[in-house]
């Protein structure tokens, strides 16, 4: 997935870089920013998640992200 596709997906879902980095279990904004500018590539799991949510409607993608994030709470 290209950097501009990642950025477009985040914009389509109306998520901030910080929210998106938390969904991808990244260490923060700077790590995620590196994906959006193409300095870094997503790992295999992140790439699968990105491809999956990009195939969903906005509503279904946001529901999936909300449910996925719920499993990361302590």
Secondary structure as GFF3:
##gff-version 3
##sequence-region A 1 74
A	DSSP	alpha_helix	3	12	.	.	.	ID=ss1
A	DSSP	alpha_helix	17	23	.	.	.	ID=ss2
A	DSSP	alpha_helix	29	36	.	.	.	ID=ss3
A	DSSP	alpha_helix	44	54	.	.	.	ID=ss4
A	DSSP	alpha_helix	58	70	.	.	.	ID=ss5
###
